[in-house]
Amino acid sequence: MSLPAFLRDRLRLPVVGAPLFIISNPDLVLAQCKAGIVGSFPALNARPPELLDEWLARIVEELAAHDRAHPQRPAAPFAVNQIVHKSNDRLERDLALCVKYKVPIVITSLGARPEVNQAVHAYGGIVLHDVINDTFAHKAIEKGADGLIAVAAGAGGHAGRQSPFALVQEIRRWFDGPLLLSGAIATGRAVLAAQAMGADLAYIGTTFIATHEANAAPAYKEAIVAGRADDIVYTSLFTGIHGNYLKASIRAAGLDPDNLPESDPAQTNFGSGRTKAWRDIWGSGQGIGVVDRVVGAADVVERLAREYAAACDDLRARIACYEPRARAGVVPLS
């Protein structure tokens, strides 16, 4: 599996911090990048739209300053998430700013647009497109995406239904380019497992909600700390697209999270009334059981690094007796 050198050679860990709607901001992105993983944010988080120019200028300038001060440990590149669905009336302007600042990685969601990919490629950037099944993966690559983000069951927010094993193995049957995996990845051991399955990078979001830099309400962060996988519900009620949400926030909205209707959100108050998806109904992946306190983003990366190193050592020991047997008598593929 191949990653572009600018990405592979600047990562401390094979991890991308996923763009979190409302929550990701320059503080979080900068902390992630300086700690050695890709930091990202949705362009739509910059409100009003004019703020995006300021955010990109700050990120580019601060990362350049970091690299000058730490030439032996340069920052990881950053990414901007663009919703490319036709309902996003900011796309053209936001994309133009990505071109202006030569954003290294653009993450596209909700549709695949060749013209977006071409604009990013023109300045040397790469496009990663998130998908929930193999059909969408084919379409994204056919339309010019450089890599894929496999959003499997257990991921926070708008997640797929498929097991990560099934989703990755189907994509890897035909695609040898950059592949990221999302879905309840919250430990260094899980990052290594994603690689063992065939992914190049792990895509981690929910864990970074419970950080000092994240733009999340204190109650949201504490709910992540207190929650476990059983505290997540998968429903299409709030946006019309299935996603994973914290039961505590659903109860706070006056609903029973264990008995939610499958409903058209246009027939509810969600999204336009006093209670809104994402702001009041909190997205979360199933991996929150390992999050036990609110810390800095760099502390999360440090924990992941320790766990990843320990998992590598453990895996070497576990496979020591099996690997020679597996190799014995294996006929190479012609």
N, C-alpha and C positions, 0 to 999 in steps of 0.2 A: 504494500500500500504506500502511495507516495503523497507527501505533503510538500507544498512549496517551501523552498529553503528559508525564506524570510519568516515563515511561521514555525517550521520545525526547529530551527536553530536558535530561536529566541524564547522558547518555552522552558520553564523549569519543570513543569508537569504537563502531560498531555490532556489539558483541560481548557475548556472555554466556559467562561461565566455567561450563562444565558441572559438575553435581554428580558427584563422584567417590566411589564407595563406599570406605569406610575412609579415603580420602586427604583429602577436603575437610573442613576444620575452621574454627573462627572466625578463626584467624590468616590463613588463605588467603582466606577470604571478605572480611574487612576490608581486606586488602591490595588485592584486586581492585576492590572498591567505591571505595576512596579513590583508586585509580589511574584510575577512570573507566569501568569496565565492570561489568556485573552479576556479582556473586559468588554462588555457590550451594553448598548442601551437602545430602546426603540426611538426612532426619530420623533414619533408622536409624543414622547414624554416632554419634549421641549415646548412649553406653552407660555406665552404666545409663540407662533411659529418663528418669529424673529430671533427667539432665544437660541435656536439651533446653531446659528452662526457663532454666537458667543461660546456655546458649549464646545463646538468643534475647535475653535481657535484655542481655547484654554487647554483642551486635551492634547492637541498637537504640540503646543508650546511647552507644556509641563513634561510631557514624555521626552521631548527633545532635550530639555534641561536635565532630566534624570539621566539620559544616556550620556550626556557630556560629563556629568559628575560621577557616573559609574560605568565607565567603558568596559569593565570586565564583567558587568552584570546588567546589560541593557534591558529595558522594559520589553514586555511582550507587546505585540501589535493589538490594536483595538478594532472593534466592529460596530457597525450601525445597522439596526434592524429596520427594514422598510416593509410596510404593508403595501403590497402591490395590487391589491384588489381595486377595481375601478371606483369603489366608493370613497377611496382615500383622495380627497381633492388637494392634499398637500404634496403628493408624491413628486410631481415635476419639480417643484421648488426645493423640496428636501433633497432630492437626488442631485440637483444642480450644486447644492452645498457639499454633498459627498464628493462630487467631481472637483470642486474648488479646493477642498482640503485633501484630496487624494486618499480617502478613507481606505485603509488596506483591505478590509474585509466588509462586505455588505451581505447581510443575512436577509433573505427575502421570504415572505410569508403570504399565504392566502392567494395563490395564483403564481404562475410563472410567466414573466414578460421578457421576450427576447431583447427589446429595446433597452430595458434596464440593465440586463447583462452586458450588452454592447457598450453602454455608457461607462460601466465600471471597468470593463476590459480595456477601454481606450486609454486610460491612465495607468494601467498595470495592476489594478485591484482584482480581487477574486470574489465570486459570488457563491454563497452556500445557501441552499434552499431547504426549508424544513418540510418533511413529508411524513404521512402516517401509514402509508402502504406502498407496495412495490409499483402499483400503477402510477401513482403520482410521482414516484421517483423517476420512472422512465420519461414522463412528460417533462420534468424539470431539466434533465440532462439533454433531452432532445431540443429544448429551447435555449440551451446555452449555459446552464449553471455549471460551475466548476466542481462543486461538491454537494453532498447531501447531509442533512441532519435527520436522522431516523428518530422520530418522536414516538416512543413505544408506550405501552401500558404503564401506568404509575407515574408518569410525568406530571408536573404541575400545569395548571391552566388547561388550554386546549390540547388534550392528549389523545393519542390513538388508543386502540383496543388490543393491538397485537403484542404478543410476547416479544421482548427484545431479541430472543434467540431466533424466532421465526422471521422477524422483520430484517435483521442483519443478514441472515443466511440467504434470504431471497435476493436482497440487493447485491450481495457479494457474488452471486452466481454470474452476474454480467457486468458489474461495475467495479473497477479497480482504483478509482480516484478517491479523493478525500471523503471520508465517511465519519460522521460524528454520531454518537448515541446519547439519547435523552430518555430518562425514565427511572426515577428513584435512586439516582446515583448520588451518594452523599458521603462516601468514605474512600480512602485511598485504595482499599481492597476492591471496591466496586469499579474504580477507574481502571485498575488492572484487568478486572473481569471483562470490561467493555473491550479492551484491546484483545484479550484472548478470544473473544467472539468474532473479531474481525474489524472492529471500529478503530480508527486512527486516534480519535480524541473523544473524551467524555464531555458531555454538555450538562453543566450543573447550574441550576437556578435557585430552587427553594432554599437550600442551605444558606444562601447569601441574603435572604430576607432578614434573618436574625443576625444582622451585623449593624454596627454603629453607623456606617456610612449610608445604609439603605434608607430610601425615602418611604418608610412604612410606619404606620402608627405604632406606638409602643405596645398597644394591646395586640396588634397583629404579630409583632415579633415574639411576644410572650406566648401567644397561641401556638406559634411554630415550636417554641421550646417545650411547651407542655404537651404537644400532640404526638400521636403515634399513627401508624398506618390505618388503624381502625377508625381514626377520626377524620378520614377523607371520604368524600362522597363524589361519585361520578354522575354527572347529570347534564342535560342540555337545556334545562329550564331557564338559565339566566342570560344566555346569549344566543340560543338556538343551535349552538355547536357544543357537542359533549366536551366536558372538561372536569378537572378535579378541584374540589373546593373544601375548605375547612368547615366541618360541621358546626363549630362554635359560632362562626359568623352567620351561618344559616339560621341557627336558633335565635341569634340576636336580632335577625330580621323578622322574627315571629313565625317561622316555618319549622316543620318537623323534618329534619334532614333524612330521616329513615322512611319517610312517606311522601316524597316529592312527586308531583305530577310531571309527565312529559308534556310540556306546553310550549306554545308559540310565545316567545318573549314579548311580541307585540300586544299580547292580550294581558300582560302583567305590568306592574310598575317598574320592573327591573330595566335598567338602562336609561330611563328617562324620568323616573319619579324620585322620591326622597331616598330610596334604597337603590344603589347602583352596583352592578357587577364590577368587580375588581376594587372599587373604592370601599364598598361595604361588605360585599360577598368576596371573601379572600381566597385566591387561588393557592394551591399547595400540592406538591407531589407527595408520594407515599414514603419517601426516604427520611422523613423528619424525625424518626425515632432516635437517631443518633445525635440530634441537636439538643444540647442540654443547657446552653446559656447564650446570651447575646455577647458577641465579641467583635473585634475588628475584622475586616475582610482579609487582611494579611495573616491574622491568626488562623482563619479557616484554611488558607492555603498552606500554612505551616503544618497544621494537623494533617491535611491531606498528604503532604510530602512525607511526613513520618510514617503514616499508615501505608502509603504506596511502597516505600522502601522496605518496610517490614513484610508487606505482602509479597514482594518480589523474592525476598529471601525464603519465605515460607513456601512459595510455589516451587522454587528450585528444589527444596527438600522433598516436597510431596511428589514431584514427578521424576525424581532421581531413579527410582526403580522401574518406572513404567516407560520412560522415553526410550531406553535401549531396546526394550521388547517391541515397542511400537515401530521402531526403525528396522528391526530385524526382518529381513525377507520382504520388505516393502518394495514393490516394483514402481520405479519413477513413472509419472505420467508422460506419455509421448506427445 
